[in-house]
């Protein structure tokens, strides 16, 4: 009886992605499961990027996983809160803003993009229900903290742009002589930090000289490995610096003086990003199970 109810739920979710069930010509069959054509096209477009040799096979698995996740979410009687629904909507809007022309050309609607984003929020809730503190198989807190340490870095920084803009608005790199002078200044500031001068005092002296720095903040910042807030490679350069040590490096068109601090020095850093780390670990732990769920409904 339970198997019959589960099968019925699969059919219900796979066919009724919209308030009214999809027409036959708007669906794609994968074994005994059907999904909306736009949903399938979305997964096919993703598969073509990562697996150009056999995208159809991967797209079918992604579609099956999509249905399996939606089904499991219902079976577990889970719900999304307003913030999680908003996150799905925000992500769909961002994707649509960037790729609407491409999506439309492939027959993918904005609703299709939203339903895929919504399903990912379902998956996150499933992960929490299994691996969070009160879950059925909670992950060790130390593992979550370790993931945080590997993917986030905390630091204080003085940053200066290595470009100049003339009166006509033309941007060009600073001269080699200017670059040499700035690099020397930044290394001198690093030496001061190494000798025990506080970051705040070093920054105050830097500001007093009237340096045209791009950004300066004496409070600690947190940077994730996937962040686009700084030039590519910045995260890796900061990670090379030991905790409570200083370093100077260039990244993109900027020079950085960084004093790395402990990522747990501000408890809010971990508290505000713990869920992201939990989800990342949960996705890895659930990978094989997801494939098993997908195959079971095919």
N, C-alpha and C positions, 0 to 999 in steps of 0.2 A: 504493500500500500504506500509506504514511504517513497519507494522508487517511482511509483506512478505519479505521486504528487510532485516529486522533484522533476520528472520528465515534463509534466504539464507546465511547471513553472518555467522551465527552459524555453518551451515553445511560446509561452506567454511573453516572456521578456524579449526573445529574439524576433518575434513578429510585431509586437506592439510597442515599438520604440516611440511612437507618437500617440497622442490621445486616441486616434483612430488607427486601426491596424493597417499595415502597409499593403498596397496592392501587389499582386503576384509579380508583375513586371518590374517592381521596384525592389525586389529582394534577390539575394544570391544564396544558393543552397550549398552548404558544406556538409556532406553526409546527410544526417537527419536534421541538421540545424540550419535555420535561415536567418540572415541578417540583412539590414537595409543595404541597398546597393551603394549609397553614399558612404555608409560606414565601411563597407568592404573596400571601396575605392580609396578611402583615407588610409587604411592599413596597407593597401597595395602600394600607394605612393611612398609610405614610410619604408616598406620592404625594398622598394627599388633603390633607395639610397644606401641601405646597409647590405643588401644581398642581391645585387643586380643579376647574378647568374640564375637564380631560381626564386624570383620575388613572389610568385603565386603561392608556392608552398609555405613561405614564411607568412604571407598575408592571411592565408587560411588559419594558421596557428594563432596569429594575433587576434583574428576575428573570433575563434573558438575561445580563446582566453577571455576576451571581452564578454562573451555570453556567460562563461563560467563564473567570472567575477560578479557580474550582475546577479546571477542566480544564487551564488553563495551569500552575497550581501542580503538578499531577501530571506534566505533560509535561516540566517543568523539573527534575523529581526533587527538589523542595525539601522541607524538613521544618521543623516547628515544634519549638522546644525547650520544656522544661517551663514556663518563665516565660511564653512566648507563649501556650501553651495555658491557663495559669492566668489570663492577662489576658482571654482570651475568656470563660472561665467566670465571672470576676468581673464583667465587663460585663453578661453575660446575667443573672446573679443580681441585679445592681442594677436592671436594667430590669424584671425580673420582680417584684421587691419593690415597685417604684413603680407598675407598670401591669398586674399580673397579671389583675385583674378585667376590664380593658378587653380585654386580649389573649384571655382565655378566651372572652369574649363574641363575639369574631370568629373563634373556632376556631383561634387561634394557641397552640401549646403552648410550654412552656419550652424544649423541645428545638429548636423552630423558631428561637426567639430565639438560642439558643446557636449553631446552625449558621450563622446570619447573622453573628454576632460572630466565629465561627471563620473564616469566609470573608474577613472584613476583615483578620484576621491573615495569611491566605494572601496577600492583596493587598500587605500591607506587605513580606512576604518577596520577592514578585516585584519590588517597587520596589527593595529593597536589591540584588537580584541584577542589576538593570539599572544603577541610578544611584549605588550606593555606590562607595567607592574601588576595590574589586576587581571592580566590575560590568562588564557588557558596554558600557555607555555612561555612565561616571561623570560626575556633575555637578561643576562647578568648586567647590572648597572655599570660595572666596570667595562664591559664591552662597548656600551653606548658612550661612555666617557672617552674610551680609547678612540672610537670613531670621530668624536668631536676633536680630539687632539690632532688627529691626522688630517682633518679637513677644515680646520679653522685655526687662524693665527691672530694673536693680539699684539698690538704695537702702538708706539707713539712715533710720530714722524714729522720731519720738516721736509718739504717738497718744493722744488723749484723747476719751472719750465725752462727747457734749454732751447727756446726759440724766441724770436723777437718780431714785433709787428711795426712796420714803418707807417708814416703818416698817411699813406694811401691804402692801408689795410693789408699790405702784402706781408705774408708770414715767411720767415726764413730762419734757418738754424743760426745760433749764435756763433761767433768766430771761435777758432781754435784757441786763441789767446784767452778769450772770455771763459771758455769751457775749462781751460787749465786753471784759471783763477778761482772759479766756483768750486771745482773739484778739490782744490787745495783747501779752501775755506771749509768745505764739508768734512774733509778728513781731519782738520784741526778741531772741529766741533766734536767729531767722534772721539778724538784723543781726550778731550775734556770729559766726555762721558765716561770713558774708560778709567779716568783718574778719580772718578767719584762725584764730579759736578752733576747736579740734578738736571734732568731734561728741561725743567721749567726755566732754570737759569740760563742754560745754553740757548733756549728758544728766545728768551727775553733779550739776550745780547744780539742775537741774529736779527730780531725785529728792530732793535735800536739802530742798527747799521743801515736801515732803510732798504734791505734786500727786497726785491720784487718777487717774492716767492709765490708759487701757485696756491699753496695751502699750508696752514700751520695750525696745529691743534695739540695742546698739551695733554688732553685727555686721551685715554687709550681707545683705540679703534679695534674692531674685530673684522677680519676679512676671511671669507670662505673661499675654498679652492675653486668654486665655480663662478665666483663673482666677476662681473664685468666692470666694476667700479674703477679699477685701475688697469693700466696696460698689461697685456699678456706677459706672464712671467714674473709679475710682482710677487704673487703668493709664494712661488718657489724660491725667490731670492730671500724673502723674509724668513722662510723656513730654514734656510741655511744658517741663519744667525742664532746663536744659542740664547736660551731664555735669560733675560736680564743682561744681555750683551747688546752692543751697538754695531752697526754696519753701514757702509755707504755703497750704493750701487746705482746704476742707471737702468731705467726700464721705459721703453718707448722713447718719448722726447722729454723725459723727466729725470732728475737726479734726486735720490732719496737719502736722507739721513734717518735711520730707523733705530729705535731702541725697542727690542722685543721684550714683551712682558708675558707673564704666565697667562695662559688662556682661561684659567680658573680664578684669576686675581679679582675679577668682578663676577660674583655669582650669577648675575643677570645674563652674562654671556652664554653660560651653559643652559640655564633655565629656558631662555628664549629660543634656543636652537636644539634642545634635546629631542624634540619631536622629529625634526628633520633627520637627525642621526638615527633615531629609532626606525624611521621609515626606510632609510637607506639600508640598514642592516636587515630589516624585515623583508625587503624586496629580494635580497640575496638568499636569505634563508628559505623563502617561499617559492623560489624559482622552479624547482623540480615539482613541487606540489601543484603549482599553477598549470604546468604542462599535463600533469596527471588529471587534474580537473577537466582540462580542455579535451583530452582524449576520451574521457569517460562520457562526455555528452555528444560526441561525434556520431 
